[in-house]
Amino acid sequence: MTDSIEREASVRASLERSLGVVFTSDLTAHLKRDGVIVVAPTLSLLDCAVAIALDDKARVAAWLADGSVRRASEEERAHWPSAPQREWLAVVVQPFVLVQLQQANA
């Protein structure tokens, strides 16, 4: 049990350090390879990243089922490049980039 808690804390700390703001223009390559995961503003981006990194299938499946975590749609991938300065909070969980639209851009 302690190992699991320590592992989660370690993963969380590592992901938290890499959490940052990116622009849509920074996501171009990831959009082309369908590697962008959109996280609803009602969820914690960090909590989602930790769950994905730790392969928490139950939590991730629930978020996917209710649409609060999803791949960027084909329409979004086509239109986002027209707003290259839109700001996103992002974190990488290989092979994905998880993004959440910044409130000022919502």
C-alpha positions in Angstrom: 0.0 0.0 0.0 2.8 2.4 0.9 4.6 1.7 -2.3 1.4 2.6 -4.3 1.0 5.9 -2.4 4.6 6.8 -2.8 4.5 6.0 -6.5 1.4 8.1 -7.0 3.0 11.0 -5.1 6.2 10.7 -7.2 4.2 10.6 -10.5 2.1 13.6 -9.3 5.1 15.6 -8.4 6.9 14.9 -11.7 3.8 15.8 -13.8 3.1 18.9 -11.7 6.6 20.2 -12.5 5.9 19.7 -16.2 2.5 21.3 -16.2 2.5 24.5 -18.1 0.8 26.9 -20.6 1.2 26.2 -24.3 -0.3 27.8 -27.3 -2.4 26.0 -30.0 0.6 26.5 -32.3 2.7 24.3 -29.9 0.2 21.5 -30.4 0.4 21.2 -34.2 2.4 18.0 -34.4 0.4 16.4 -31.7 -2.9 17.3 -33.4 -1.6 15.8 -36.7 -0.9 12.5 -35.0 -4.2 12.5 -33.0 -2.3 12.7 -29.7 -4.2 15.5 -28.0 -6.5 14.6 -25.1 -8.9 17.3 -24.1 -9.8 17.5 -20.4 -13.0 19.3 -19.4 -12.6 22.4 -17.1 -14.7 20.6 -14.4 -11.8 18.2 -13.8 -8.3 18.7 -12.5 -5.9 18.3 -15.4 -3.2 17.0 -13.0 -5.6 14.4 -11.5 -6.4 13.2 -15.0 -2.7 13.1 -16.0 -1.9 11.1 -12.8 -4.7 8.6 -13.5 -3.6 8.1 -17.1 0.1 7.7 -16.1 -0.8 5.2 -13.4 -3.2 3.3 -15.8 -6.2 3.8 -13.5 -8.6 2.2 -16.0 -11.7 2.7 -13.9 -11.3 6.4 -13.5 -10.2 7.0 -17.0 -13.1 4.9 -18.4 -15.6 6.9 -16.4 -14.2 10.1 -17.7 -14.2 8.8 -21.3 -17.8 7.6 -20.9 -19.1 10.9 -19.7 -17.0 12.9 -22.2 -15.1 14.9 -19.7 -11.9 13.4 -21.1 -11.7 12.8 -24.9 -9.5 13.0 -27.9 -9.6 16.2 -29.8 -12.2 15.8 -32.5 -11.4 15.9 -36.2 -13.2 19.2 -36.4 -11.1 20.7 -33.6 -7.9 19.4 -35.1 -8.8 21.1 -38.4 -9.9 24.5 -36.8 -7.6 25.0 -33.8 -4.6 26.0 -36.0 -6.7 29.1 -37.0 -6.3 30.3 -33.4 -2.5 29.7 -32.9 -2.3 32.0 -29.8 -5.1 30.3 -27.8 -3.7 29.3 -24.5 -4.0 25.8 -23.0 -2.8 24.3 -19.7 -0.9 21.2 -20.8 1.0 18.2 -19.5 2.6 15.3 -21.4 1.7 11.7 -20.5 3.4 9.8 -23.3 2.2 9.3 -26.0 -0.4 12.0 -25.3 -0.5 15.7 -24.5 -3.4 16.5 -22.2 -4.8 20.0 -22.6 -7.4 22.1 -20.8 -8.5 25.4 -22.2 -7.5 28.3 -20.0 -10.5 30.1 -18.4 -9.7 33.4 -20.1 -10.0 31.6 -23.5 -13.1 29.7 -22.7 
